[in-house]
Amino acid sequence: MSEVTAKIPKPVLRGLHNASIKRNLVVSSVLCVISAIAFKLMYVDPKKQAYADFYKTYDANKAFERMKNAGLLQAVKD
């Protein structure tokens, strides 16, 4: 039994905490960059495009007249 334990090397514990912190910092930084890029590509860009598409055909005067005729604007007299 003592022969088996003599062959197993001792674990290196000196600096283990610092090494794990460095590794976790690198992994978290990479995941943060990936998630920021994914958020931009999957949420921000489509939302910008939807707003751009909406305002290409939006007529503010037509919308104003529609709300005025519906009686939604109290300050505007007919």
N, C-alpha and C positions, 0 to 999 in steps of 0.2 A: 504494500500500500504506500509506503514512503517513497518508492521508486516512481510511482505515478504522479504524486504531488510534486516531486522534485522536477519533473519534466514540464509541468505546466508553468508558463511564464506568469509573473505577477502582472496584474493590470497596471497601466500607467494612469495614475490619478492626478499627478501634478499638472495643473493647467487644463484639466478636463472641463471645468466650468467655463473658463474663458473660451476654449475651443468650441464648446456647444453654443455659447452666446454668439460668437462670430458666425457660425453656421446658420443659426436661427435668424440672425440679422440679414444675412445674404438671402436666405430663402424668403423671408417676409418682404424684403425690398423687391425681389423679382415678382412675387405674387401681387404686390401693390401696383407695380407698373403694369402688369398684365391686366389686372382688374380695372385700372384707370383707362387703359386703351380699349378694353371690351366695353366699358360703360359709354365711352365716347362714340364708338362705332355702332353700338346696339341701341343706344337711347338718345344721345344728344343729336347726332347727325340725322336720324329719321325725324325727330321732332322739328329740327330746323327746316327740313325739307317739307314737312307737312305745313308749317307756317308759311313758307314761301309759296307753296301750291295754293293755299287758301287765299293769300293776299294778291295773287295774280289775277283772280277773277272777282275779288271783293269790291263792291261799290258802296262806299260809305253813305252817299246821298240816297241811294236806293234803300239801304237799311234804315236810314233816318226817316224817310217817308213811310216806310212800312210800320215802324214803331209809332210814328205820329198818327197814322190812320187807325191803328189798333187802340189808341188812347192810352198808351203807356207813358207818355211824356206829359206831365202835369204843367210844366212851365211854358209849353208851346201852345199858342192859341191857333185855332183853325183858321 
